[in-house]
Amino acid sequence: MTSENRVVDAVGFRETAVLHMVCGKIASGKSTLTARLVGVSRTVLVSEDKWIACLYPDEIHTLNDYASRAARMRAVLTEHIKALLATGISVVLDFPFNTASTRAWGHSLFQAVGCEHRLHYLDVSDEICKSRLMARNVSGEHPFHTSEEQYDQITRYFVPPAPGEGFNIIVYDETGKVHSRTGS
């Protein structure tokens, strides 16, 4: 761990930055969990859905549209996220770390800075996710409406995290309770 990502707060305690990443299918509870994680002092939330909705309004119609905009956004945010972590500010990324390639990006962030990290994996069944998704669509509170067909299309790309990927993984069940922890 580098000294750059440690700061001394007003009362002299050392705080170390932590990068929080979330992994889980659509409507598994990622945004709900990230809202809880950001409640700690010196922590900021970066929400992919909010950034994409603001930067690319009415431009996301296909999975390819999403993938290209998300990749562009990650490229722009990479140095900013590293800078926040390097100054001792913890970052909660409300991004879907649902593939090995997106997790590799997250891994590169904490490795470059030498900070602590957590990969929060929400292990929720398709049945529960689809039920939550339909309720979310009806509420109109989410920036994007996702159909069951789109859910199935996107979920085909989902790959649960593996211990060999080098993450400290916290696994949650469908109720949001911690089921297990593994470390790299």
HELIX and SHEET records of a PDB file:
HELIX    1   1 SER A    3  ASN A    5  5                                   3    
HELIX    2   2 LYS A   30  LEU A   37  1                                   8    
HELIX    3   3 GLU A   48  LEU A   55  1                                   8    
HELIX    4   4 LEU A   63  ALA A   86  1                                  24    
HELIX    5   5 ALA A  100  VAL A  113  1                                  14    
HELIX    6   6 ASP A  126  SER A  139  1                                  14    
HELIX    7   7 GLU A  148  THR A  155  1                                   8    
HELIX    8   8 PRO A  163  GLU A  165  5                                   3    
SHEET    1   A 2 ARG A   6  VAL A   8  0                                        
SHEET    2   A 2 ARG A  14  THR A  16 -1                                        
SHEET    1   B 6 THR A  43  SER A  47  0                                        
SHEET    2   B 6 SER A  90  PRO A  96  1                                        
SHEET    3   B 6 VAL A  18  CYS A  23  1                                        
SHEET    4   B 6 GLU A 116  LEU A 122  1                                        
SHEET    5   B 6 ILE A 169  TYR A 172  1                                        
SHEET    6   B 6 VAL A 178  THR A 182 -1                                        
END                                                                             
